[in-house]
């Protein structure tokens, strides 16, 4: 009786292929024609065509297998001309499997636009097209717009210009991302007209463009009538306080937008105050991101008043502003009555120990906040001690970030007392706090009995071998911790050995090999 080797069975090879890396897949595919049939499909399912990637010939030969294709600008060193590139793209898009096509820094010109346009008119599988290319011009936009009028499968598109005509005609596009493409007020006007006409677009992203106050105003006018957009991202678009004021007027009547990101727009207190007035009547916005927006105590006071009556906002990000202790005090007053906010991010606002004290008083009674970010807020050991007292009675906070706060060993000691009784906190970040081995000793003792903590960050805390030893003893007793971050400490070979011996299979220790 002749036995058949397991790898001679196509079904077995196919199962093995799903778990192999690219190099192993390539090696197996070269064994024989029969093996190639099993190992080639996963090898070419996701293809990145670059200077160091597969040859154009092999991509062309296996185009019927490709579902994801990314072509980087460096790939063109392999090509004799741009027309060759265009033919490759058109040929692959003519296959019946491609669903995602990404072209990065491709210097797409009129001929490339025409090639894509023609391909899109007949392609029936592509759902994602990304063109991250600052050189794309109006000819490209026009050609692709015409194609989108007949294409019925495209759902995600990233272009360098406003493609407003395409949006008006396309019946499947839901996400439009225009990253870093010099979009100004005029292009924003085109998008505004498209938003008034489209009934399917749900997400619009305009990162790193020059929309300006004028562009924000025309987009705001569209939001007054648009009934589908749920996410608007205007990260670093120079809209300023005037743009924020325009958007606030739209929020007073818009009933679909749930996420608004105005990161790095210098909206200032005036912009914050305008948005706060809108939040008093808006009933759909759940996430507001105002990271690095030059907001001070007055802006925080305005948000405080809004939060006292708003009943839908769940996430407020004020990362890298200047609200200070007074702003933190104002936010605390709002949290006495607000019952919906679950995430408050005050990273880099220098609220100090007084601000931390104000927030700690609220945490004693607040029953909705689950995440509090006080990274780089100068709260010191006194602030940590105040928060520790509050956490003994708080039963909802699950994540607390206190990185870069000069907490020191005294602050760590106070937090350790809390961890002995708190039963809800799962994530605690204490990196860059000069906790040293004494602070780690206290935390380790608490974690021997704590049964809820899963993630502890202790990076850059001057922890040595003694600290590593007490952590290893803790790991032997603790049954819930899954991630321990020890990057940039002073743990030597002995400490590494102790931790390695104590580490369970389900615990990830970051910071040493």
Kinemage of the C-alpha trace (Angstrom):
@kinemage 1
@onewidth
@group {chain A} dominant
@subgroup {mainchain}
@vectorlist {calphas} color= white
{ca unk a 1} P 0.000 0.000 0.000
{ca unk a 2} L 1.425 3.387 -1.010
{ca unk a 3} L 1.142 6.099 1.610
{ca unk a 4} L 0.436 9.674 0.571
{ca unk a 5} L 2.524 12.325 2.292
{ca unk a 6} L 0.362 14.915 4.081
{ca unk a 7} L 1.883 17.780 2.096
{ca unk a 8} L 0.889 16.101 -1.126
{ca unk a 9} L -2.739 16.770 -0.187
{ca unk a 10} L -3.985 20.124 -1.474
{ca unk a 11} L -6.367 20.594 1.469
{ca unk a 12} L -3.539 20.163 4.003
{ca unk a 13} L -1.274 22.529 2.081
{ca unk a 14} L -4.008 25.173 1.952
{ca unk a 15} L -4.513 25.023 5.699
{ca unk a 16} L -0.792 25.334 6.329
{ca unk a 17} L -0.535 28.229 3.847
{ca unk a 18} L -2.926 30.370 5.885
{ca unk a 19} L -0.418 30.412 8.770
{ca unk a 20} L 2.841 31.038 6.910
{ca unk a 21} L 4.796 34.261 6.424
{ca unk a 22} L 5.668 35.665 3.006
{ca unk a 23} L 9.151 34.121 2.840
{ca unk a 24} L 7.887 30.642 3.712
{ca unk a 25} L 4.993 30.984 1.291
{ca unk a 26} L 7.401 31.948 -1.493
{ca unk a 27} L 9.687 29.010 -0.709
{ca unk a 28} L 6.807 26.533 -0.740
{ca unk a 29} L 5.337 27.983 -3.935
{ca unk a 30} L 8.613 27.256 -5.750
{ca unk a 31} L 8.634 23.536 -4.880
{ca unk a 32} L 6.348 22.346 -7.666
{ca unk a 33} L 3.387 23.295 -9.806
{ca unk a 34} L 1.013 21.433 -7.473
{ca unk a 35} L 2.387 23.232 -4.420
{ca unk a 36} L 2.203 26.544 -6.231
{ca unk a 37} L -1.566 26.172 -6.539
{ca unk a 38} L -1.816 26.001 -2.747
{ca unk a 39} L 0.736 28.559 -1.638
{ca unk a 40} L 0.453 31.218 -4.352
{ca unk a 41} L -3.017 32.629 -3.463
{ca unk a 42} L -2.130 33.826 0.088
{ca unk a 43} L 1.273 35.014 -1.176
{ca unk a 44} L -0.359 37.437 -3.607
{ca unk a 45} L -3.485 38.323 -1.657
{ca unk a 46} L -1.798 41.437 -0.196
{ca unk a 47} L 0.857 42.988 -2.429
{ca unk a 48} L 3.029 46.063 -1.832
{ca unk a 49} L 4.789 47.085 -5.028
{ca unk a 50} L 7.923 49.027 -4.068
{ca unk a 51} L 11.605 49.194 -4.936
{ca unk a 52} L 12.225 46.122 -2.763
{ca unk a 53} L 8.927 44.353 -3.466
{ca unk a 54} L 7.991 41.707 -6.026
{ca unk a 55} L 8.706 42.313 -9.692
{ca unk a 56} L 6.143 43.948 -11.937
{ca unk a 57} L 6.160 40.812 -14.074
{ca unk a 58} L 5.225 38.557 -11.147
{ca unk a 59} L 2.482 40.965 -10.067
{ca unk a 60} L 1.104 41.023 -13.614
{ca unk a 61} L 1.296 37.242 -13.839
{ca unk a 62} L -0.630 36.717 -10.599
{ca unk a 63} L -3.029 39.659 -10.877
{ca unk a 64} L -6.032 37.336 -10.661
{ca unk a 65} L -5.048 36.560 -7.045
{ca unk a 66} L -4.537 40.132 -5.814
{ca unk a 67} L -7.129 41.629 -3.471
{ca unk a 68} L -5.019 44.397 -1.903
{ca unk a 69} L -2.462 46.352 -3.939
{ca unk a 70} L -0.363 49.247 -2.701
{ca unk a 71} L 1.992 50.931 -5.167
{ca unk a 72} L 4.659 53.196 -3.693
{ca unk a 73} L 6.501 55.850 -5.670
{ca unk a 74} L 9.790 53.984 -5.264
{ca unk a 75} L 8.379 51.117 -7.324
{ca unk a 76} L 8.763 53.190 -10.484
{ca unk a 77} L 12.520 52.746 -10.447
{ca unk a 78} L 11.671 49.330 -11.890
{ca unk a 79} L 9.526 50.729 -14.677
{ca unk a 80} L 10.706 52.142 -17.968
{ca unk a 81} L 7.963 54.799 -18.151
{ca unk a 82} L 4.788 56.056 -16.516
{ca unk a 83} L 2.773 54.468 -19.308
{ca unk a 84} L 4.032 51.055 -18.180
{ca unk a 85} L 2.811 51.879 -14.666
{ca unk a 86} L -0.597 52.901 -16.017
{ca unk a 87} L -0.908 49.653 -17.971
{ca unk a 88} L -0.063 47.627 -14.866
{ca unk a 89} L -2.747 49.372 -12.831
{ca unk a 90} L -5.367 49.028 -15.562
{ca unk a 91} L -4.534 45.388 -16.111
{ca unk a 92} L -4.805 44.473 -12.432
{ca unk a 93} L -8.037 46.434 -12.014
{ca unk a 94} L -9.494 44.473 -14.887
{ca unk a 95} L -9.205 41.329 -12.771
{ca unk a 96} L -12.201 40.161 -10.788
{ca unk a 97} L -10.659 40.082 -7.316
{ca unk a 98} L -9.054 43.482 -6.533
{ca unk a 99} L -10.906 45.298 -3.728
{ca unk a 100} L -8.314 47.784 -2.392
{ca unk a 101} L -5.927 49.962 -4.424
{ca unk a 102} L -3.589 52.485 -2.779
{ca unk a 103} L -1.264 54.782 -4.732
{ca unk a 104} L 1.258 56.716 -2.632
{ca unk a 105} L 3.390 59.527 -4.076
{ca unk a 106} L 2.779 58.299 -7.596
{ca unk a 107} L 2.923 61.676 -9.402
{ca unk a 108} L -0.270 60.756 -11.182
{ca unk a 109} L -0.748 62.819 -14.314
{ca unk a 110} L -3.440 63.047 -16.998
{ca unk a 111} L -2.536 59.683 -18.535
{ca unk a 112} L -2.676 57.960 -15.162
{ca unk a 113} L -5.995 59.597 -14.417
{ca unk a 114} L -7.373 58.411 -17.720
{ca unk a 115} L -6.147 54.880 -17.070
{ca unk a 116} L -7.766 54.811 -13.651
{ca unk a 117} L -10.936 56.340 -15.010
{ca unk a 118} L -11.325 53.750 -17.746
{ca unk a 119} L -10.595 50.942 -15.301
{ca unk a 120} L -13.124 52.228 -12.766
{ca unk a 121} L -15.861 52.321 -15.378
{ca unk a 122} L -15.693 48.545 -15.823
{ca unk a 123} L -14.288 47.337 -12.489
{ca unk a 124} L -16.958 45.728 -10.323
{ca unk a 125} L -15.021 44.755 -7.196
{ca unk a 126} L -12.986 47.774 -6.026
{ca unk a 127} L -14.243 49.185 -2.726
{ca unk a 128} L -11.274 51.291 -1.574
{ca unk a 129} L -9.205 53.715 -3.641
{ca unk a 130} L -6.582 55.892 -1.954
{ca unk a 131} L -4.531 58.505 -3.778
{ca unk a 132} L -2.202 60.190 -1.310
{ca unk a 133} L -0.495 62.432 -3.825
{ca unk a 134} L 0.017 66.180 -3.578
{ca unk a 135} L 0.724 66.429 -7.291
{ca unk a 136} L -2.728 65.325 -8.373
{ca unk a 137} L -4.323 68.003 -10.516
{ca unk a 138} L -7.725 68.912 -11.878
{ca unk a 139} L -7.350 66.565 -14.876
{ca unk a 140} L -7.081 63.619 -12.504
{ca unk a 141} L -10.081 64.781 -10.538
{ca unk a 142} L -12.175 65.209 -13.653
{ca unk a 143} L -11.300 61.798 -15.061
{ca unk a 144} L -11.945 59.984 -11.792
{ca unk a 145} L -15.164 61.877 -11.229
{ca unk a 146} L -16.486 60.678 -14.573
{ca unk a 147} L -15.548 57.126 -13.669
{ca unk a 148} L -17.286 57.311 -10.315
{ca unk a 149} L -20.532 58.186 -12.015
{ca unk a 150} L -20.674 54.687 -13.467
{ca unk a 151} L -18.732 52.680 -10.861
{ca unk a 152} L -21.122 51.076 -8.353
{ca unk a 153} L -18.845 49.441 -5.787
{ca unk a 154} L -16.387 52.073 -4.543
{ca unk a 155} L -16.970 52.801 -0.840
{ca unk a 156} L -13.790 54.549 0.335
{ca unk a 157} L -11.878 57.188 -1.601
{ca unk a 158} L -8.870 59.372 -0.834
{ca unk a 159} L -8.168 62.055 -3.416
{ca unk a 160} L -6.151 65.228 -3.568
{ca unk a 161} L -9.038 67.447 -4.626
{ca unk a 162} L -12.702 67.764 -3.749
{ca unk a 163} L -14.369 65.277 -6.227
{ca unk a 164} L -17.678 66.972 -5.572
{ca unk a 165} L -19.186 65.888 -8.895
{ca unk a 166} L -18.321 62.292 -8.074
{ca unk a 167} L -20.032 62.546 -4.711
{ca unk a 168} L -23.194 63.846 -6.318
{ca unk a 169} L -23.361 60.941 -8.740
{ca unk a 170} L -21.817 58.068 -6.779
{ca unk a 171} L -24.272 55.843 -4.911
{ca unk a 172} L -21.931 53.875 -2.650
{ca unk a 173} L -19.214 56.225 -1.350
{ca unk a 174} L -19.425 56.525 2.445
{ca unk a 175} L -15.945 57.708 3.468
{ca unk a 176} L -13.947 60.497 1.865
{ca unk a 177} L -10.456 61.296 3.162
{ca unk a 178} L -8.430 64.129 1.630
{ca unk a 179} L -5.139 64.059 3.499
{ca unk a 180} L -2.593 66.850 2.949
{ca unk a 181} L -3.763 68.020 -0.470
{ca unk a 182} L -3.771 71.832 -0.263
{ca unk a 183} L -7.543 72.072 -0.149
{ca unk a 184} L -8.521 75.703 0.365
{ca unk a 185} L -11.789 77.642 0.702
{ca unk a 186} L -12.687 77.189 -2.985
{ca unk a 187} L -12.345 73.414 -2.842
{ca unk a 188} L -14.224 73.441 0.472
{ca unk a 189} L -17.037 75.239 -1.342
{ca unk a 190} L -17.192 72.391 -3.861
{ca unk a 191} L -17.302 69.864 -1.045
{ca unk a 192} L -20.020 71.863 0.621
{ca unk a 193} L -22.171 71.636 -2.499
{ca unk a 194} L -21.523 67.897 -2.638
{ca unk a 195} L -22.550 67.471 1.015
{ca unk a 196} L -25.828 69.196 0.243
{ca unk a 197} L -26.491 66.751 -2.580
{ca unk a 198} L -25.136 63.426 -1.335
{ca unk a 199} L -27.292 61.164 0.793
{ca unk a 200} L -24.774 58.463 1.696
{ca unk a 201} L -21.465 60.043 2.802
{ca unk a 202} L -20.941 59.431 6.522
{ca unk a 203} L -17.303 60.443 7.086
{ca unk a 204} L -15.281 63.392 5.769
{ca unk a 205} L -11.626 63.867 6.704
{ca unk a 206} L -9.600 66.934 5.681
{ca unk a 207} L -6.340 66.540 7.616
{ca unk a 208} L -3.536 69.016 6.927
{ca unk a 209} L -5.277 71.244 4.419
{ca unk a 210} L -5.793 75.000 4.172
{ca unk a 211} L -9.552 75.096 4.632
{ca unk a 212} L -9.369 78.292 6.724
{ca unk a 213} L -12.268 80.194 8.323
{ca unk a 214} L -13.962 80.680 4.938
{ca unk a 215} L -13.862 76.978 4.153
{ca unk a 216} L -15.244 76.123 7.589
{ca unk a 217} L -18.115 78.557 7.017
{ca unk a 218} L -19.217 76.963 3.728
{ca unk a 219} L -18.929 73.461 5.196
{ca unk a 220} L -21.031 74.607 8.132
{ca unk a 221} L -23.760 75.770 5.778
{ca unk a 222} L -23.847 72.287 4.260
{ca unk a 223} L -24.103 70.684 7.706
{ca unk a 224} L -27.304 72.607 8.354
{ca unk a 225} L -29.074 70.525 5.695
{ca unk a 226} L -26.930 67.377 5.366
{ca unk a 227} L -28.540 64.412 7.141
{ca unk a 228} L -25.979 61.610 6.749
{ca unk a 229} L -22.529 62.821 7.848
{ca unk a 230} L -21.608 61.433 11.276
{ca unk a 231} L -17.857 62.167 11.416
{ca unk a 232} L -16.087 65.396 10.464
{ca unk a 233} L -12.329 65.714 10.934
{ca unk a 234} L -10.729 69.118 10.356
{ca unk a 235} L -7.374 68.372 11.973
{ca unk a 236} L -4.861 71.196 11.345
{ca unk a 237} L -6.911 73.127 8.795
{ca unk a 238} L -6.403 76.702 10.107
{ca unk a 239} L -10.095 77.370 10.735
{ca unk a 240} L -9.421 79.495 13.867
{ca unk a 241} L -12.117 80.905 16.185
{ca unk a 242} L -14.229 82.190 13.276
{ca unk a 243} L -14.400 78.721 11.748
{ca unk a 244} L -15.291 77.222 15.124
{ca unk a 245} L -18.062 79.759 15.550
{ca unk a 246} L -19.481 78.860 12.134
{ca unk a 247} L -19.453 75.160 12.987
{ca unk a 248} L -21.155 75.863 16.300
{ca unk a 249} L -24.082 77.420 14.444
{ca unk a 250} L -24.398 74.280 12.358
{ca unk a 251} L -24.333 72.081 15.473
{ca unk a 252} L -27.365 73.885 16.831
{ca unk a 253} L -29.521 72.391 14.080
{ca unk a 254} L -27.573 69.392 12.726
{ca unk a 255} L -28.962 66.100 14.043
{ca unk a 256} L -26.591 63.465 12.653
{ca unk a 257} L -22.978 64.464 13.415
{ca unk a 258} L -21.595 62.392 16.297
{ca unk a 259} L -17.833 63.044 16.083
{ca unk a 260} L -16.132 66.404 15.514
{ca unk a 261} L -12.338 66.731 15.510
{ca unk a 262} L -10.828 70.229 15.417
{ca unk a 263} L -7.329 69.269 16.562
{ca unk a 264} L -4.648 72.011 16.145
{ca unk a 265} L -6.790 74.844 14.841
{ca unk a 266} L -6.095 77.564 17.424
{ca unk a 267} L -9.793 78.151 18.034
{ca unk a 268} L -8.982 79.789 21.397
{ca unk a 269} L -11.445 80.693 24.136
{ca unk a 270} L -13.796 82.396 21.685
{ca unk a 271} L -14.118 79.261 19.595
{ca unk a 272} L -14.522 77.118 22.716
{ca unk a 273} L -17.247 79.389 24.048
{ca unk a 274} L -19.141 79.243 20.749
{ca unk a 275} L -18.985 75.445 20.644
{ca unk a 276} L -20.098 75.303 24.267
{ca unk a 277} L -23.234 77.267 23.435
{ca unk a 278} L -23.992 74.766 20.676
{ca unk a 279} L -23.534 71.825 23.071
{ca unk a 280} L -26.298 73.211 25.261
{ca unk a 281} L -28.851 72.449 22.531
{ca unk a 282} L -27.166 69.798 20.360
{ca unk a 283} L -28.414 66.271 21.110
{ca unk a 284} L -26.323 64.022 18.849
{ca unk a 285} L -22.607 64.871 19.227
{ca unk a 286} L -20.854 62.261 21.379
{ca unk a 287} L -17.147 63.010 20.736
{ca unk a 288} L -15.462 66.421 20.630
{ca unk a 289} L -11.696 66.561 20.047
{ca unk a 290} L -10.067 69.953 20.705
{ca unk a 291} L -6.461 68.817 21.084
{ca unk a 292} L -3.940 71.696 20.975
{ca unk a 293} L -6.457 74.472 20.338
{ca unk a 294} L -5.168 77.317 22.567
{ca unk a 295} L -8.031 76.936 25.035
{ca unk a 296} L -7.532 78.500 28.479
{ca unk a 297} L -9.482 78.630 31.782
{ca unk a 298} L -12.288 80.708 30.264
{ca unk a 299} L -12.861 78.118 27.555
{ca unk a 300} L -12.900 75.362 30.195
{ca unk a 301} L -15.450 77.365 32.195
{ca unk a 302} L -17.671 77.602 29.119
{ca unk a 303} L -17.496 73.832 28.572
{ca unk a 304} L -18.306 73.326 32.230
{ca unk a 305} L -21.556 75.244 31.835
{ca unk a 306} L -22.407 73.236 28.713
{ca unk a 307} L -21.724 69.885 30.388
{ca unk a 308} L -24.143 70.739 33.152
{ca unk a 309} L -27.030 70.569 30.664
{ca unk a 310} L -25.689 68.461 27.761
{ca unk a 311} L -26.815 64.830 27.914
{ca unk a 312} L -25.105 63.195 24.914
{ca unk a 313} L -21.372 64.026 24.928
{ca unk a 314} L -19.351 61.037 26.128
{ca unk a 315} L -15.803 62.026 25.101
{ca unk a 316} L -14.141 65.417 25.570
{ca unk a 317} L -10.484 65.774 24.531
{ca unk a 318} L -8.702 68.941 25.669
{ca unk a 319} L -5.182 67.514 25.234
{ca unk a 320} L -2.390 70.153 25.144
{ca unk a 321} L -4.313 73.272 26.047
{ca unk a 322} L -3.781 75.666 28.952
{ca unk a 323} L -6.805 75.339 31.189
{ca unk a 324} L -4.654 75.177 34.357
{ca unk a 325} L -5.954 74.633 37.931
{ca unk a 326} L -8.913 76.990 37.459
{ca unk a 327} L -10.027 75.178 34.337
{ca unk a 328} L -9.789 71.828 36.131
{ca unk a 329} L -11.854 73.264 38.960
{ca unk a 330} L -14.523 74.376 36.485
{ca unk a 331} L -14.628 70.958 34.800
{ca unk a 332} L -14.999 69.337 38.219
{ca unk a 333} L -18.047 71.442 38.963
{ca unk a 334} L -19.679 70.193 35.760
{ca unk a 335} L -18.982 66.563 36.630
{ca unk a 336} L -21.032 66.905 39.800
{ca unk a 337} L -24.196 66.808 37.705
{ca unk a 338} L -23.149 65.512 34.273
{ca unk a 339} L -24.155 61.874 33.820
{ca unk a 340} L -22.914 61.010 30.312
{ca unk a 341} L -19.207 61.904 30.010
{ca unk a 342} L -17.093 58.746 30.157
{ca unk a 343} L -13.714 60.009 28.883
{ca unk a 344} L -12.005 63.255 29.897
{ca unk a 345} L -8.563 63.975 28.437
{ca unk a 346} L -6.665 66.844 30.107
{ca unk a 347} L -3.155 65.787 28.997
{ca unk a 348} L -0.668 68.663 29.107
{ca unk a 349} L -2.892 71.269 30.776
{ca unk a 350} L -0.679 71.789 33.843
{ca unk a 351} L -3.597 71.580 36.259
{ca unk a 352} L -1.197 71.093 39.198
{ca unk a 353} L -1.987 69.503 42.553
{ca unk a 354} L -4.883 71.936 43.115
{ca unk a 355} L -6.533 70.820 39.878
{ca unk a 356} L -5.981 67.183 40.796
{ca unk a 357} L -7.502 67.855 44.208
{ca unk a 358} L -10.628 69.336 42.598
{ca unk a 359} L -11.007 66.352 40.277
{ca unk a 360} L -10.464 63.917 43.133
{ca unk a 361} L -13.426 65.373 45.023
{ca unk a 362} L -15.644 64.682 42.026
{ca unk a 363} L -14.350 61.129 41.583
{ca unk a 364} L -15.677 60.326 45.042
{ca unk a 365} L -19.236 60.697 43.769
{ca unk a 366} L -19.142 60.632 39.936
{ca unk a 367} L -20.532 57.372 38.561
{ca unk a 368} L -19.980 57.668 34.794
{ca unk a 369} L -16.354 58.644 34.101
{ca unk a 370} L -14.315 55.587 33.100
{ca unk a 371} L -11.143 57.168 31.625
{ca unk a 372} L -9.169 60.127 32.974
{ca unk a 373} L -5.974 61.295 31.286
{ca unk a 374} L -3.765 63.619 33.375
{ca unk a 375} L -0.513 62.903 31.525
{ca unk a 376} L 2.013 65.748 31.952
{ca unk a 377} L -0.146 67.842 34.284
{ca unk a 378} L 2.302 68.677 37.116
{ca unk a 379} L 0.110 67.121 39.790
{ca unk a 380} L 3.098 65.931 41.887
{ca unk a 381} L 2.861 63.532 44.824
{ca unk a 382} L 0.162 65.662 46.500
{ca unk a 383} L -2.088 65.368 43.483
{ca unk a 384} L -1.473 61.618 43.328
{ca unk a 385} L -2.296 61.324 47.010
{ca unk a 386} L -5.588 63.203 46.546
{ca unk a 387} L -6.592 61.005 43.622
{ca unk a 388} L -5.676 57.906 45.629
{ca unk a 389} L -8.112 58.861 48.370
{ca unk a 390} L -10.882 59.371 45.809
{ca unk a 391} L -10.255 56.019 44.132
{ca unk a 392} L -10.907 54.189 47.380
{ca unk a 393} L -14.589 55.006 46.998
{ca unk a 394} L -14.893 55.463 43.209
{ca unk a 395} L -16.411 52.444 41.475
{ca unk a 396} L -16.402 53.372 37.765
{ca unk a 397} L -12.946 54.635 36.700
{ca unk a 398} L -11.090 51.910 34.811
{ca unk a 399} L -8.189 53.841 33.202
{ca unk a 400} L -5.976 56.492 34.816
{ca unk a 401} L -2.962 58.042 33.094
{ca unk a 402} L -0.526 59.884 35.376
{ca unk a 403} L 2.614 59.785 33.221
{ca unk a 404} L 5.165 62.639 33.565
{ca unk a 405} L 3.781 64.041 36.820
{ca unk a 406} L 6.665 63.822 39.320
{ca unk a 407} L 4.585 61.454 41.422
{ca unk a 408} L 7.702 59.983 43.079
{ca unk a 409} L 7.822 57.158 45.619
{ca unk a 410} L 5.402 58.969 47.969
{ca unk a 411} L 2.737 59.194 45.275
{ca unk a 412} L 3.316 55.556 44.375
{ca unk a 413} L 2.909 54.621 48.044
{ca unk a 414} L -0.440 56.416 48.198
{ca unk a 415} L -1.657 54.746 45.004
{ca unk a 416} L -0.597 51.356 46.325
{ca unk a 417} L -2.893 51.773 49.334
{ca unk a 418} L -5.750 52.424 46.921
{ca unk a 419} L -4.973 49.349 44.827
{ca unk a 420} L -5.427 47.166 47.904
{ca unk a 421} L -9.137 47.992 48.001
{ca unk a 422} L -10.124 49.441 44.598
{ca unk a 423} L -11.876 46.837 42.453
{ca unk a 424} L -12.524 48.688 39.163
{ca unk a 425} L -9.236 50.216 37.955
{ca unk a 426} L -7.734 48.019 35.240
{ca unk a 427} L -5.124 50.315 33.647
{ca unk a 428} L -2.664 52.599 35.439
{ca unk a 429} L 0.093 54.521 33.632
{ca unk a 430} L 2.888 55.779 35.901
{ca unk a 431} L 5.747 56.141 33.433
{ca unk a 432} L 8.378 58.877 33.878
{ca unk a 433} L 7.569 59.612 37.520
{ca unk a 434} L 10.836 58.866 39.384
{ca unk a 435} L 9.093 56.189 41.417
{ca unk a 436} L 12.327 54.161 41.882
{ca unk a 437} L 12.628 50.867 43.762
{ca unk a 438} L 10.874 52.135 46.914
{ca unk a 439} L 7.747 53.072 45.005
{ca unk a 440} L 7.808 49.778 43.131
{ca unk a 441} L 8.071 47.923 46.449
{ca unk a 442} L 4.814 49.526 47.616
{ca unk a 443} L 2.993 48.929 44.339
{ca unk a 444} L 4.129 45.303 44.235
{ca unk a 445} L 2.786 44.605 47.708
{ca unk a 446} L -0.609 45.978 46.674
{ca unk a 447} L -0.717 43.986 43.451
{ca unk a 448} L -0.168 40.728 45.304
{ca unk a 449} L -3.777 40.971 46.442
{ca unk a 450} L -5.317 43.239 43.764
{ca unk a 451} L -7.521 41.212 41.418
{ca unk a 452} L -8.545 43.719 38.721
{ca unk a 453} L -5.431 45.476 37.389
{ca unk a 454} L -4.457 44.221 33.931
{ca unk a 455} L -2.038 46.914 32.666
{ca unk a 456} L 0.650 48.764 34.630
{ca unk a 457} L 3.052 51.236 33.004
{ca unk a 458} L 6.316 51.849 34.875
{ca unk a 459} L 8.633 52.935 32.063
{ca unk a 460} L 11.572 55.235 32.880
{ca unk a 461} L 11.254 55.164 36.676
{ca unk a 462} L 14.840 54.408 37.794
{ca unk a 463} L 13.868 50.850 38.676
{ca unk a 464} L 16.862 48.591 39.307
{ca unk a 465} L 17.433 44.945 40.126
{ca unk a 466} L 15.896 45.320 43.593
{ca unk a 467} L 12.713 46.677 42.066
{ca unk a 468} L 12.709 43.916 39.471
{ca unk a 469} L 13.022 41.344 42.252
{ca unk a 470} L 9.958 42.608 44.135
{ca unk a 471} L 8.024 42.801 40.866
{ca unk a 472} L 8.919 39.177 40.186
{ca unk a 473} L 7.563 38.173 43.590
{ca unk a 474} L 4.373 40.073 42.823
{ca unk a 475} L 3.965 38.288 39.482
{ca unk a 476} L 4.100 34.926 41.229
{ca unk a 477} L 1.121 35.897 43.377
{ca unk a 478} L -0.888 38.139 41.036
{ca unk a 479} L -3.365 36.396 38.718
{ca unk a 480} L -4.773 39.259 36.626
{ca unk a 481} L -1.924 41.469 35.361
{ca unk a 482} L -1.341 40.870 31.642
{ca unk a 483} L 0.902 43.806 30.615
{ca unk a 484} L 3.816 45.332 32.530
{ca unk a 485} L 5.828 48.104 30.857
{ca unk a 486} L 9.408 48.467 32.102
{ca unk a 487} L 11.051 50.320 29.213
{ca unk a 488} L 14.035 52.556 29.987
{ca unk a 489} L 14.763 51.439 33.524
{ca unk a 490} L 18.037 50.226 35.025
{ca unk a 491} L 17.277 46.554 35.323
{ca unk a 492} L 20.370 44.399 34.910
{ca unk a 493} L 20.832 40.719 34.061
{ca unk a 494} L 19.856 39.555 37.571
{ca unk a 495} L 16.631 41.538 37.484
{ca unk a 496} L 15.811 40.276 34.023
{ca unk a 497} L 16.364 36.708 35.140
{ca unk a 498} L 14.120 37.150 38.185
{ca unk a 499} L 11.317 38.605 36.082
{ca unk a 500} L 11.682 35.949 33.431
{ca unk a 501} L 11.405 33.166 35.977
{ca unk a 502} L 8.286 34.726 37.534
{ca unk a 503} L 6.601 35.690 34.282
{ca unk a 504} L 3.554 33.632 33.372
{ca unk a 505} L 2.748 32.779 29.780
{ca unk a 506} L -0.152 35.238 29.706
{ca unk a 507} L 1.893 38.225 30.979
{ca unk a 508} L 3.661 40.541 28.532
{ca unk a 509} L 6.638 42.382 30.008
{ca unk a 510} L 7.834 45.199 27.780
{ca unk a 511} L 11.287 46.723 27.994
{ca unk a 512} L 13.769 43.882 27.848
{ca unk a 513} L 14.431 40.766 25.818
